[in-house]
Amino acid sequence: MFNLVTRFQQVSNQALSASMVVSGIVVVLSLLQLFFTNAWSIDSTDISNIKASASLKQSFNYGSINRKPKENSKIIFDLDADLTPLFNWNTKQVFVYLTAEYPGKSKDSSNKVTYWDKIITSKDDAKLALKNQRSKYSVWDYEKSFRSRNAIVKLEWNIQPHIGPLIFGETTSVGEFKFASAATK
């Protein structure tokens, strides 16, 4: 009954149970620390000076029909954000991204696209001060045109911890812009 295999199994089970309890405590403490530093209500963000541009591009990958070009949109923006409350001892990195939400084809639908993103790996790099930053990504719409629709821009974030679940959120500040008409060539 008390052979070497049984003792090894008991020690392994106790070590695994203890590590799961410690991991659970780490997750709870890091979430509490984020809660008490008001990580979910970061209001020190300013998204301004948003300029939209649009062009017609031909691409078979994004829904070009009968080889006709589709509208493509990019933006230029200013961004000031202090994301240091998102960092604690359990934060591995923070993924931040600038999204625009605009109305869809029907009245009840909306579209959400990402224009820019960045991975922040340390608290020292968590203060963003971007001026005349060009969008990283071009945006293609399902429809033929953006039709000068209004869009609301938000800075969203995702905390990737060493231990625990991914944590999503967004800043309270928003910016607005109107999609530009496509430049014809």
C-alpha positions, 0 to 999 in steps of 0.5 A: 500500500505504501509503495514509491508510486503511491507516495509520488502520486500523493506528492504530485497531487498535493503540488498540483492542488497547491499550484492551482490555489496559488494561481487562483489567488494571483488572478483574484489579486491582480483583478482586484488591483486593476479594479482599485486603480480604475483600469476600466474607466480610463478617462485620460485619453484624447482622440482628436484631429481625425482626418479621413481619406478615401480612394478607389482600389481594385482588389478581388479579395475584398468583394470587387464585383465585375472588376470594378474598384471598391472604396478604401478608407484610411485616417490620420489622427492624434492620440494622447493616452495614459494606459499605465493603470492597466499594468501591474505585476501580472501584466505580460503585455497590453494590446491597444487598438483604435476602432471606428464604429459606423452605421451599416446598410440597415437601420439596426446594424453597425460596422466596427473596424480597426484602423491602428493597433500597438502592443505595449510590453512595459509600463514605461511605454504605456503613455502614448502621444501620437501626432498625425499618426497614419492608420496602420490598416486600410478599411474596405466596406461590404457596400460599394461606398461609405457614403459620407457616414459618421463614425465614432472612434474609440481606443480599446485595450486587451490585457494579456496577463501571465496567469488568468483570463484576457481582460478587455476594455475601452477608454471613456473618451471618443472621437468622431469623423465623417468618412470622406468621399472617394477620390477618383482617378 
